[in-house]
Amino acid sequence: MMSPQKQPVAIRRVDRRGAALVELAVVLPVLILLVMGAIDVGQFINVAQVVNDASRVGARRATRNTLKNVSEVETAVQDHIQDAFPNVPSSTLNAALIVDVRDGSGAAPTGGDITTIGSGSSVSVQVAFKYDAVRWMPVFAGLKDKSTQTTTVMRRE
């Protein structure tokens, strides 16, 4: 006896034209926001590293026994920041930058004369920088009006 042949089952096809476009319209704004936020946070981390390096440059300059005044340290820090952000006007960078030089006890050198800090004593250079001065795209609201600062302490020669 012959077995009956199975009849093909009719497959019901659902019309899905346009579904991918709707899914893209829902997901794409979230993905773009995530990417732009990652870029913004990444740039903040980069600026923090530049400020850290600028503090070290200033401290190295302040440790030299040939240095006479604090303005030379400030100039070294400003030059480092300007080199890191060449497309930003120096007036904008200088307005966002604060450089503070102190001796080992935390006192500022009298009259900006760094020779008052004796050889072998500590000298600290604190650099603070406002992130908005170099921000590309203000996407992440948590970084609005933020600044980064670091202090480097070295021994004066």
Secondary structure, DSSP 8 states (H G I E B T S, - for coil): ----------------TTHHHHHHHHHHHHHHHHHHHHHHHHHHHHHHHHHHHHHHHHHHHHH-TT--BHHHHHHHHHHHHHHH-TTS-HHHHHHHEEEEEEETTS---GGGBGGGS-TTSEEEEEEEEEGGGT-S----GGGTT-EEEEEEEEE--
